[in-house]
């Protein structure tokens, strides 16, 4: 039996379905229209900016780092541009395999791999890191031809810092290195964060670190049009970077080289300054190191050699090395005695060759003693017994109060970081320094050795040089500084470092003259006379010999049988000319013995250079290095006639010329990649 269909019902159902479909279509079109209106009107500005960012990238332009010059314009730190082969780890699927394949195209040594591994550990994964620096043109061309094989690997042009004189003055010039995580965090929290966009290097030591804000410059920006793959197509706009300023140091690099040559392989430190201005003329720490090793990250072998060397070449001995001053302390003790009324210049003692306190005998350096000794003779002949008695009469706290006026045991305020205070002892200091009550107690016997610059006394050569300058400058203490002026590279205007009076000690002029007369006597008839024999100027000075290890009551010091590291330090402080000082210095030659034999001869050559423009003969240089010459030997040379000294050579002048920005594309590598995803945003 055939079922009859209800046509009316079917038509009604069809119409309902058609209506529902129509409603859905209309709603869909309404949704599309609404969405289109929302995107075109409400989100217009936001989407326009996104589209623009997909097409362009804002790239920071790292400024050229400022130059560092010596007082005569010799370039001590400059920049040059070179190609680097760089890898972005996040874009490389197999880093080890990629490096192995790259090594077939470009020479990659084991040290390059180690340095790169260290950089990867210290950096963020999306950063571009150098695997090889200073590529040759041949290497650039070879890689460019096979670049398609290495996604995430590119060649970039970068500026490199260079120190043309290597180890010379490395502690004071310092060096730059890659920014580590701690420095990055500190920069991000500072007001200068925007200025370090794109910057990978920062000053790590010396003037490079202390004058970072002047040397760094101002970062610029470039607006780059990019392809869909993130590669640079063309530069749309730019705001150029402003190079860092030129920092002119007060040191004379020729004088610095002379002193370092005179030290030879010996360890020690010297600070020479102008007592009237506070300008540091030489700042020597031996041994030194090559700062160029640190610029791109030092390799493990070199780091181990420097870090584990018993000579501690990374220690800035002039700034951070502390030493007992030995007999160079005696002139300051004598002046303190005059000021406090504990002694007069004419007052004498009878020196039997020792001083007894309780059951302990403090021996003089001269067996049998110096006989009748007044203040002049106590300094000229360096009589220990005189100062044993004086220390006992003054007491530790009075000594502390008087000696501290010269700057001992306090920061000098010099314009580089890392200075240490040293130790100028007092009863209060000992209570702070020790924990146990029995250690905190001050014993009378501890006072005696302080008078000859031993005991707890420990100071830097910078402090001793500053104190020497105070006497040379008739009681006026100038703040020491290493930078003479800063030149703006844009305006070419120079800002001189202010000559700042740090303090004026309240010493009577006649008392200072007593000390000066005795210091002159040291170099005429005393312990420094041999070194200054025949000098056409009058120099004032004081030799010193500082004990490194204690000697038993019944023992006698013998340098020949004492291990080299345990021998006495040789010290010397001096200024010249005595009547109108133009240079003052303090120095130590570690484990070299008597100051008059090992230290004073170096000071004599320094004064000859600075006052007479004379340079020692080759024979004399060699003899002083070995500690075998006191009075100069051979014919001194005019400084201008000495070959090989740092100078304003054509190479140095070329190094000081402006360097092209290193952010330009490298033609041989098609183009420098610019990733829109990682590009810096507008400031």
C-alpha positions as CSV (number, residue, x, y, z in Angstrom):
1,X,0.0,0.0,0.0
2,X,1.4,3.3,-1.1
3,X,1.9,6.1,1.6
4,X,0.7,9.5,0.4
5,X,3.1,12.5,1.3
6,X,1.7,15.7,2.8
7,X,3.0,18.3,0.4
8,X,2.0,21.2,2.5
9,X,3.9,19.9,5.5
10,X,7.0,19.3,3.4
11,X,6.9,22.8,2.0
12,X,6.5,24.3,5.4
13,X,9.5,22.3,6.7
14,X,11.6,23.5,3.7
15,X,10.7,27.1,4.3
16,X,11.6,26.8,8.0
17,X,15.0,25.3,7.1
18,X,15.6,28.0,4.5
19,X,14.7,30.7,6.9
20,X,17.1,29.2,9.5
21,X,19.9,29.0,7.0
22,X,19.2,32.6,5.9
23,X,19.3,33.8,9.5
24,X,22.6,32.0,10.0
25,X,24.1,33.5,6.9
26,X,22.9,37.0,7.9
27,X,24.2,36.6,11.4
28,X,27.6,35.4,10.0
29,X,27.8,38.4,7.7
30,X,26.8,40.7,10.5
31,X,29.6,39.2,12.6
32,X,32.1,39.7,9.8
33,X,31.0,43.2,9.4
34,X,31.2,43.9,13.1
35,X,34.6,42.3,13.3
36,X,35.7,44.3,10.3
37,X,34.4,47.5,11.8
38,X,36.2,46.6,15.1
39,X,39.5,46.0,13.4
40,X,39.3,48.9,11.0
41,X,38.1,51.5,13.5
42,X,38.7,50.4,17.1
43,X,42.0,48.5,16.6
44,X,43.2,50.6,13.7
45,X,46.1,52.3,15.5
46,X,47.3,49.1,17.3
47,X,47.2,47.0,14.2
48,X,48.9,49.7,12.1
49,X,51.8,49.7,14.6
50,X,52.0,45.9,14.5
51,X,52.0,45.9,10.8
52,X,54.7,48.5,10.8
53,X,56.8,46.5,13.3
54,X,56.5,43.4,11.0
55,X,57.9,45.5,8.2
56,X,60.5,47.5,10.2
57,X,62.7,47.0,13.2
58,X,64.3,49.5,15.5
59,X,67.9,48.6,16.0
60,X,70.2,50.2,18.6
61,X,73.4,51.8,17.2
62,X,76.2,51.2,19.6
63,X,78.5,54.2,20.0
64,X,82.2,54.2,19.4
65,X,83.9,53.9,22.8
66,X,86.0,57.0,23.8
67,X,89.8,57.0,23.5
68,X,92.1,57.0,26.5
69,X,95.3,59.1,26.1
70,X,98.2,59.9,28.3
71,X,99.1,63.5,29.4
72,X,101.0,64.0,26.1
73,X,98.3,62.6,23.8
74,X,99.7,59.1,23.3
75,X,96.8,56.7,22.6
76,X,96.5,54.1,25.3
77,X,93.2,52.6,24.4
78,X,91.4,52.8,21.0
79,X,89.0,50.9,18.7
80,X,89.1,49.2,15.4
81,X,86.4,47.5,13.3
82,X,86.6,43.8,12.3
83,X,84.3,41.0,11.2
84,X,83.1,38.3,13.6
85,X,81.4,35.0,13.0
86,X,78.4,34.8,15.3
87,X,75.8,32.1,16.3
88,X,72.4,32.6,17.8
89,X,71.9,29.4,19.8
90,X,68.1,29.5,19.7
91,X,68.1,29.4,15.9
92,X,70.5,26.4,15.7
93,X,69.0,22.9,16.1
94,X,72.3,21.1,16.8
95,X,74.9,23.5,18.2
96,X,77.8,21.1,18.4
97,X,77.3,19.8,14.8
98,X,77.0,23.3,13.5
99,X,80.3,24.3,15.0
100,X,82.0,21.2,13.6
101,X,80.7,22.0,10.2
102,X,81.7,25.7,10.5
103,X,85.2,24.6,11.4
104,X,85.5,23.1,7.9
105,X,84.9,26.5,6.4
106,X,86.5,28.9,9.0
107,X,89.4,28.2,11.3
108,X,87.9,27.5,14.8
109,X,90.4,26.6,17.5
110,X,89.8,24.7,20.7
111,X,90.2,28.0,22.7
112,X,87.4,29.5,20.5
113,X,85.1,26.6,21.4
114,X,85.8,27.0,25.1
115,X,85.3,30.7,25.1
116,X,82.0,30.3,23.1
117,X,80.8,27.6,25.6
118,X,81.4,30.0,28.5
119,X,79.6,32.8,26.7
120,X,76.6,30.5,26.1
121,X,76.5,29.7,29.8
122,X,76.5,33.3,30.8
123,X,74.2,34.7,28.1
124,X,70.5,34.4,27.1
125,X,69.7,31.8,24.5
126,X,68.5,34.3,21.9
127,X,71.6,36.5,21.9
128,X,74.0,36.4,19.0
129,X,77.4,35.2,20.3
130,X,80.8,35.3,18.6
131,X,82.5,32.0,17.9
132,X,85.4,33.6,16.0
133,X,86.5,37.2,15.9
134,X,88.8,39.2,13.6
135,X,88.0,37.2,10.5
136,X,90.1,37.8,7.4
137,X,88.6,38.9,4.1
138,X,89.3,35.4,2.7
139,X,87.4,33.8,5.6
140,X,84.5,36.2,5.2
141,X,84.2,35.4,1.5
142,X,84.5,31.7,2.1
143,X,81.6,31.7,4.7
144,X,79.5,34.0,2.5
145,X,79.6,31.5,-0.3
146,X,78.2,28.7,2.0
147,X,76.0,30.8,4.3
148,X,72.8,29.0,3.2
149,X,74.1,25.9,5.0
150,X,74.1,27.6,8.4
151,X,70.8,29.0,9.6
152,X,71.4,31.1,12.8
153,X,75.0,31.8,11.8
154,X,76.0,35.2,10.4
155,X,78.9,37.6,10.0
156,X,78.8,40.9,11.7
157,X,81.1,43.9,11.8
158,X,81.9,45.0,15.3
159,X,84.2,47.4,17.0
160,X,87.0,45.9,19.1
161,X,88.8,47.6,21.9
162,X,92.6,47.5,21.6
163,X,95.4,48.4,24.0
164,X,98.4,49.1,21.7
165,X,101.0,48.8,24.4
166,X,99.8,45.6,25.9
167,X,100.9,45.0,29.4
168,X,102.2,48.6,29.9
169,X,100.1,50.4,32.6
170,X,97.4,47.7,32.4
171,X,96.4,48.0,36.0
172,X,95.6,51.7,35.8
173,X,94.1,51.7,32.2
174,X,92.0,48.6,32.9
175,X,90.1,46.8,30.2
176,X,86.6,46.1,28.9
177,X,84.7,42.8,28.8
178,X,81.4,41.3,28.0
179,X,78.6,42.4,30.3
180,X,77.8,39.6,32.8
181,X,74.5,38.8,34.5
182,X,75.2,40.8,37.6
183,X,76.2,43.9,35.6
184,X,73.2,43.4,33.3
185,X,70.8,43.4,36.4
186,X,72.5,46.5,37.7
187,X,72.2,48.3,34.4
188,X,68.5,47.4,34.0
189,X,67.8,48.9,37.4
190,X,69.7,52.1,36.6
191,X,68.5,55.3,34.8
192,X,71.0,54.5,32.1
193,X,69.4,51.2,30.9
194,X,68.2,52.6,27.6
195,X,71.8,53.8,26.8
196,X,73.0,50.2,27.0
197,X,70.6,48.7,24.5
198,X,72.7,46.6,22.1
199,X,75.9,47.1,24.1
200,X,77.7,44.0,25.0
201,X,80.8,45.4,26.7
202,X,81.5,47.5,29.8
203,X,84.6,48.7,31.6
204,X,85.9,46.1,34.1
205,X,88.9,47.6,35.7
206,X,90.9,50.9,36.1
207,X,90.0,54.0,34.2
208,X,87.9,51.9,31.8
209,X,85.6,51.1,34.7
210,X,85.7,54.3,36.7
211,X,85.1,56.5,33.7
212,X,82.6,54.2,32.0
213,X,79.9,56.9,31.7
214,X,82.2,59.2,29.9
215,X,83.8,56.6,27.6
216,X,80.6,54.7,26.7
217,X,78.9,57.5,24.6
218,X,75.2,57.7,23.7
219,X,73.4,54.9,21.9
220,X,71.7,55.8,18.6
221,X,68.9,54.0,16.8
222,X,68.2,52.9,13.2
223,X,64.9,52.1,11.6
224,X,65.4,49.1,9.3
225,X,63.0,47.7,6.7
226,X,63.0,44.0,6.9
227,X,61.8,41.1,4.7
228,X,59.3,38.5,5.8
229,X,62.3,36.4,6.9
230,X,63.5,39.1,9.1
231,X,66.5,40.1,6.9
232,X,67.5,43.8,6.5
233,X,66.4,45.3,3.2
234,X,67.2,49.0,3.6
235,X,67.6,51.7,6.3
236,X,64.6,54.0,6.6
237,X,65.8,56.5,9.2
238,X,68.5,56.8,11.7
239,X,69.5,58.8,14.8
240,X,73.3,58.4,15.0
241,X,75.1,57.4,18.1
242,X,77.3,59.9,19.9
243,X,80.8,58.5,20.5
244,X,82.3,58.4,24.0
245,X,84.4,61.3,25.2
246,X,88.2,61.2,25.2
247,X,89.7,60.7,28.6
248,X,93.2,62.2,29.0
249,X,95.1,60.7,31.9
250,X,97.7,62.5,34.0
251,X,100.2,59.7,33.7
252,X,103.2,60.0,31.4
253,X,103.3,56.7,29.6
254,X,107.1,57.1,28.8
255,X,107.8,57.5,32.5
256,X,105.5,54.6,33.2
257,X,107.4,52.4,30.8
258,X,110.8,53.5,32.2
259,X,109.7,52.5,35.7
260,X,108.3,49.1,34.6
261,X,111.5,48.4,32.7
262,X,113.6,49.3,35.8
263,X,111.6,46.8,37.9
264,X,112.2,44.1,35.3
265,X,110.9,40.8,36.6
266,X,110.7,41.9,40.2
267,X,107.4,42.5,42.0
268,X,106.4,45.8,43.6
269,X,104.6,49.1,43.2
270,X,105.3,52.8,42.7
271,X,103.1,55.9,42.7
272,X,104.6,59.1,41.5
273,X,102.6,62.4,41.6
274,X,102.8,66.1,41.4
275,X,102.5,67.2,45.1
276,X,101.1,70.6,44.1
277,X,98.3,69.4,41.9
278,X,97.6,65.8,42.9
279,X,98.1,64.6,39.3
280,X,99.4,61.0,39.3
281,X,102.4,60.9,36.9
282,X,103.0,57.1,37.1
283,X,101.0,54.3,38.7
284,X,103.0,51.1,38.6
285,X,102.2,47.6,39.7
286,X,104.5,44.8,38.8
287,X,104.0,42.2,37.4
288,X,101.4,43.3,34.8
289,X,99.1,41.5,32.4
290,X,97.9,42.0,28.8
291,X,94.4,43.6,28.9
292,X,93.8,42.5,25.3
293,X,93.3,39.0,26.6
294,X,90.1,40.0,28.4
295,X,88.3,41.9,25.7
296,X,86.7,38.9,24.0
297,X,86.8,36.7,27.0
298,X,90.0,35.2,28.2
299,X,90.7,31.5,27.4
300,X,91.0,29.0,30.2
301,X,94.8,28.5,29.8
302,X,95.7,32.2,30.1
303,X,93.2,32.7,32.9
304,X,94.7,29.8,34.9
305,X,98.2,31.1,34.3
306,X,97.3,34.6,35.5
307,X,95.0,33.5,38.4
308,X,97.3,30.8,39.8
309,X,100.6,32.6,39.4
310,X,102.4,33.1,42.7
311,X,103.4,36.5,41.5
312,X,99.7,37.6,41.4
313,X,99.9,39.7,38.2
314,X,96.2,40.6,38.5
315,X,96.7,42.3,41.9
316,X,97.0,46.1,41.6
317,X,99.7,46.5,44.2
318,X,99.8,50.3,44.0
319,X,96.1,50.4,44.9
320,X,95.3,47.3,46.8
321,X,98.7,45.9,48.0
322,X,99.4,46.8,51.6
323,X,102.9,46.8,53.1
324,X,104.6,47.7,56.4
325,X,106.3,51.1,55.6
326,X,109.5,50.3,57.5
327,X,111.8,53.2,58.0
328,X,109.9,55.4,55.5
329,X,107.5,55.9,58.5
330,X,110.1,57.6,60.6
331,X,109.8,61.2,59.1
332,X,106.1,61.2,59.9
333,X,106.8,59.9,63.4
334,X,109.4,62.7,63.9
335,X,107.0,65.4,62.7
336,X,104.3,64.0,65.0
337,X,106.8,64.2,67.9
338,X,107.6,67.8,67.1
339,X,103.9,68.8,66.9
340,X,103.0,67.1,70.2
341,X,106.0,68.4,72.0
342,X,107.4,64.9,72.7
343,X,110.7,65.8,71.1
344,X,112.7,68.9,70.0
345,X,115.1,68.8,67.0
346,X,118.1,69.1,69.4
347,X,117.0,66.5,72.0
348,X,119.2,63.4,71.9
349,X,119.3,59.8,73.1
350,X,122.1,57.4,73.6
351,X,121.7,54.4,71.3
352,X,123.4,51.3,72.6
353,X,121.9,49.3,69.7
354,X,118.8,48.1,71.4
355,X,115.8,49.1,73.5
356,X,114.5,47.0,76.4
357,X,110.9,46.8,77.4
358,X,110.2,44.3,80.2
359,X,112.1,41.2,79.3
360,X,112.1,41.8,75.5
361,X,115.0,43.5,73.7
362,X,114.2,45.4,70.5
363,X,117.3,45.5,68.3
364,X,118.6,48.3,66.2
365,X,119.7,47.6,62.6
366,X,123.2,48.7,63.5
367,X,125.0,46.4,65.9
368,X,126.5,48.5,68.7
369,X,124.1,51.3,68.0
370,X,124.5,54.8,66.6
371,X,125.8,56.5,69.7
372,X,124.4,60.0,70.5
373,X,121.4,60.6,68.2
374,X,119.3,63.7,67.6
375,X,116.3,64.0,65.3
376,X,118.3,64.8,62.2
377,X,120.7,61.9,62.7
378,X,117.8,59.6,63.5
379,X,116.4,60.1,60.0
380,X,119.6,60.4,58.1
381,X,121.1,57.2,59.6
382,X,117.7,55.6,60.2
383,X,118.2,54.8,63.9
384,X,115.6,52.3,65.1
385,X,116.3,52.8,68.8
386,X,115.3,56.5,68.6
387,X,111.9,55.5,67.3
388,X,111.4,52.6,69.7
389,X,111.8,55.1,72.6
390,X,109.6,57.7,70.8
391,X,106.8,55.2,70.2
392,X,106.9,54.1,73.8
393,X,106.7,57.8,74.9
394,X,103.8,58.6,72.5
395,X,101.6,55.6,72.9
396,X,99.6,53.9,70.2
397,X,96.5,56.2,70.2
398,X,98.5,59.5,70.1
399,X,100.5,58.0,67.2
400,X,97.3,57.1,65.4
401,X,95.8,60.5,65.8
402,X,98.9,62.3,64.6
403,X,99.8,59.9,61.7
404,X,96.3,59.8,60.4
405,X,96.5,63.4,59.4
406,X,98.8,62.4,56.5
407,X,96.2,60.0,55.1
408,X,97.5,56.7,56.4
409,X,94.8,54.1,57.1
410,X,92.2,56.0,55.1
411,X,91.0,56.1,51.5
412,X,92.7,58.7,49.4
413,X,89.7,59.3,47.1
414,X,91.6,58.6,43.9
415,X,89.4,58.3,40.8
416,X,89.5,54.6,40.2
417,X,87.7,51.9,42.1
418,X,89.1,49.2,44.4
419,X,91.3,51.2,46.8
420,X,91.8,49.7,50.3
421,X,92.4,51.5,53.6
422,X,95.3,49.5,55.0
423,X,95.8,49.5,58.7
424,X,96.8,52.3,61.0
425,X,96.4,50.6,64.4
426,X,94.9,52.0,67.6
427,X,93.3,50.5,70.6
428,X,89.9,51.0,69.1
429,X,90.9,49.4,65.9
430,X,92.1,46.3,67.7
431,X,88.8,46.0,69.6
432,X,87.0,46.1,66.2
433,X,89.4,43.8,64.4
434,X,89.4,40.9,66.8
435,X,86.6,38.9,68.5
436,X,88.1,37.3,71.5
437,X,88.7,39.5,74.6
438,X,92.3,38.4,75.0
439,X,92.9,39.4,71.4
440,X,91.3,42.8,71.8
441,X,93.7,43.9,74.5
442,X,96.5,46.2,73.5
443,X,99.9,45.2,74.9
444,X,102.7,47.7,75.6
445,X,105.2,45.7,73.5
446,X,103.0,46.0,70.4
447,X,103.5,49.8,70.5
448,X,107.3,49.7,70.2
449,X,107.6,48.2,66.7
450,X,105.0,50.6,65.3
451,X,107.6,53.4,65.7
452,X,109.8,51.9,62.9
453,X,106.8,51.2,60.6
454,X,106.4,47.5,61.5
455,X,103.9,45.7,63.7
456,X,100.3,46.1,62.6
457,X,101.1,49.0,60.2
458,X,100.1,48.2,56.7
459,X,99.6,50.9,54.0
460,X,99.4,51.2,50.2
461,X,102.1,52.9,48.1
462,X,99.4,55.3,47.1
463,X,98.9,56.4,50.7
464,X,102.7,56.7,51.3
465,X,103.1,58.7,48.1
466,X,100.2,61.0,49.2
467,X,101.8,61.4,52.7
468,X,105.2,62.2,51.0
469,X,103.5,64.8,48.9
470,X,102.0,66.4,52.1
471,X,105.5,67.0,53.4
472,X,106.8,68.2,50.0
473,X,103.9,70.6,49.7
474,X,104.4,72.1,53.2
475,X,101.4,70.4,54.8
476,X,98.9,70.7,52.0
477,X,97.3,67.4,51.0
478,X,96.0,67.4,47.4
479,X,93.5,64.8,46.3
480,X,95.2,62.4,43.9
481,X,93.7,61.9,40.5
482,X,94.6,59.8,37.4
483,X,92.5,61.7,34.8
484,X,93.7,65.1,33.8
485,X,90.9,66.2,31.5
486,X,87.9,64.9,29.5
487,X,87.4,66.1,25.9
488,X,83.9,66.1,24.4
489,X,84.2,64.6,20.9
490,X,81.3,66.6,19.6
491,X,82.0,70.1,20.9
492,X,85.8,69.5,21.2
493,X,85.7,71.3,24.5
494,X,87.8,70.0,27.4
495,X,86.9,69.9,31.0
496,X,89.9,70.0,33.3
497,X,89.9,67.9,36.5
498,X,89.6,70.2,39.5
499,X,92.6,70.5,41.7
500,X,91.1,69.7,45.0
501,X,92.7,70.3,48.4
502,X,91.9,67.3,50.5
503,X,93.2,68.8,53.8
504,X,95.8,71.0,55.3
505,X,97.6,69.4,58.3
506,X,98.1,71.7,61.3
507,X,101.8,71.5,61.3
508,X,104.1,74.4,62.1
509,X,106.2,75.4,59.1
510,X,109.4,75.3,61.1
511,X,108.7,71.7,62.1
512,X,108.1,70.7,58.5
513,X,111.4,72.4,57.5
514,X,113.2,70.3,60.2
515,X,111.9,67.1,58.5
516,X,112.7,68.3,55.0
517,X,116.3,69.2,56.0
518,X,116.7,65.7,57.4
519,X,115.3,64.1,54.2
520,X,117.7,66.0,52.1
521,X,120.5,64.8,54.4
522,X,119.4,61.2,53.7
523,X,120.4,61.6,50.0
524,X,123.6,63.6,50.8
525,X,125.2,61.8,53.7
526,X,122.8,59.0,54.7
527,X,121.3,55.8,53.4
528,X,120.3,57.2,50.0
529,X,123.5,59.0,49.2
530,X,125.1,56.4,46.9
531,X,122.1,56.4,44.6
532,X,122.0,60.2,44.3
533,X,125.8,60.8,44.0
534,X,126.4,63.4,41.3
535,X,122.8,64.5,40.8
536,X,122.5,68.1,39.5
537,X,119.5,68.7,41.7
538,X,118.8,68.2,45.4
539,X,116.4,65.4,46.3
540,X,114.8,64.6,49.6
541,X,114.0,61.0,50.5
542,X,113.9,58.2,53.0
543,X,114.9,54.6,52.6
544,X,113.1,51.8,54.2
545,X,113.4,48.0,54.7
546,X,110.3,46.2,55.9
547,X,110.5,42.8,57.6
548,X,108.2,40.2,55.9
549,X,108.5,37.4,58.6
550,X,109.4,37.8,62.2
551,X,112.8,36.8,63.5
552,X,113.4,35.0,66.7
553,X,115.0,36.7,69.7
554,X,118.3,35.0,69.3
555,X,118.2,34.8,65.4
556,X,119.9,37.1,63.0
557,X,118.5,37.9,59.5
558,X,120.5,36.6,56.6
559,X,119.1,37.3,53.1
560,X,121.4,34.6,51.5
561,X,119.9,31.8,53.6
562,X,116.3,33.2,53.6
563,X,113.9,32.0,50.8
564,X,113.2,34.8,48.3
565,X,109.6,35.2,49.2
566,X,110.5,35.7,52.9
567,X,113.2,38.4,52.4
568,X,112.7,42.0,53.4
569,X,110.9,44.5,51.2
570,X,112.8,47.5,49.9
571,X,111.0,50.8,50.2
572,X,111.7,54.4,49.4
573,X,109.9,57.7,49.5
574,X,111.2,60.9,48.0
575,X,110.5,64.3,46.3
576,X,112.6,66.6,44.1
577,X,113.8,69.3,43.8
578,X,113.8,69.7,47.6
579,X,113.2,73.5,47.5
580,X,110.5,73.4,44.9
581,X,109.1,69.9,44.5
582,X,107.7,68.9,41.1
583,X,107.5,65.2,41.8
584,X,107.0,63.0,44.8
585,X,107.0,59.2,44.9
586,X,106.7,56.2,47.1
587,X,107.8,52.7,46.1
588,X,108.3,49.1,47.2
589,X,110.4,46.3,45.6
590,X,109.1,43.1,47.1
591,X,111.7,40.9,48.8
592,X,114.6,42.9,47.5
593,X,116.3,43.8,50.8
594,X,117.7,47.2,51.6
595,X,115.8,50.2,50.3
596,X,118.9,52.2,49.6
597,X,120.3,49.5,47.3
598,X,117.1,48.2,45.5
599,X,114.6,51.1,45.6
600,X,116.4,54.4,45.7
601,X,118.3,53.7,42.4
602,X,115.0,53.4,40.6
603,X,113.8,56.7,42.1
604,X,117.0,58.4,41.0
605,X,116.3,57.4,37.3
606,X,112.7,58.6,37.7
607,X,113.9,62.0,38.9
608,X,116.5,62.2,36.1
609,X,113.7,61.6,33.6
610,X,111.2,64.0,35.0
611,X,113.6,66.9,35.9
612,X,116.3,66.5,33.3
613,X,114.6,64.6,30.4
614,X,117.4,62.0,30.7
615,X,116.9,58.3,30.1
616,X,119.3,55.7,31.5
617,X,121.8,53.9,29.3
618,X,121.1,50.4,28.2
619,X,123.9,49.2,30.5
620,X,122.4,51.1,33.4
621,X,118.9,49.8,32.8
622,X,120.1,46.2,32.8
623,X,122.1,46.7,36.0
624,X,119.3,48.4,37.9
625,X,116.9,45.5,36.9
626,X,119.3,43.1,38.6
627,X,119.8,45.4,41.6
628,X,123.5,45.8,40.7
629,X,123.7,49.6,40.2
630,X,123.0,52.5,42.5
631,X,124.8,55.6,41.0
632,X,123.9,55.8,37.2
633,X,126.5,54.1,34.9
634,X,127.1,54.8,31.3
635,X,126.1,57.9,29.3
636,X,122.4,58.9,29.9
637,X,120.4,59.4,26.8
638,X,118.0,62.3,25.9
639,X,114.5,61.0,26.0
640,X,113.8,62.1,22.4
641,X,116.7,59.8,21.2
642,X,115.5,56.6,22.9
643,X,114.0,54.2,20.3
644,X,110.9,52.2,21.0
645,X,109.2,54.6,23.5
646,X,105.5,55.2,23.2
647,X,104.8,58.2,21.1
648,X,102.4,60.0,18.8
649,X,103.3,57.7,15.9
650,X,101.4,57.4,12.7
651,X,99.9,54.2,13.9
652,X,98.7,55.7,17.1
653,X,97.2,58.7,15.3
654,X,95.4,56.4,12.9
655,X,94.1,54.5,15.9
656,X,92.7,57.7,17.4
657,X,90.8,58.6,14.2
658,X,87.0,58.2,14.3
659,X,86.0,54.6,13.5
660,X,83.0,53.8,11.2
661,X,80.0,52.5,13.1
662,X,80.1,48.7,13.3
663,X,76.4,48.2,12.8
664,X,76.5,48.5,9.0
665,X,75.7,45.4,6.9
666,X,78.6,43.4,5.7
667,X,78.5,43.2,1.9
668,X,80.4,40.0,1.6
669,X,77.8,38.2,3.7
670,X,74.9,39.7,1.7
671,X,73.4,41.5,4.6
672,X,73.5,41.6,8.4
673,X,70.4,39.9,9.7
674,X,67.9,41.9,11.7
675,X,65.3,39.9,13.5
676,X,62.1,41.8,13.9
677,X,61.2,39.6,16.8
678,X,64.3,40.4,18.8
679,X,64.8,44.0,17.6
680,X,64.9,46.7,20.3
681,X,61.8,48.8,20.7
682,X,61.7,52.6,20.4
683,X,62.9,54.4,23.5
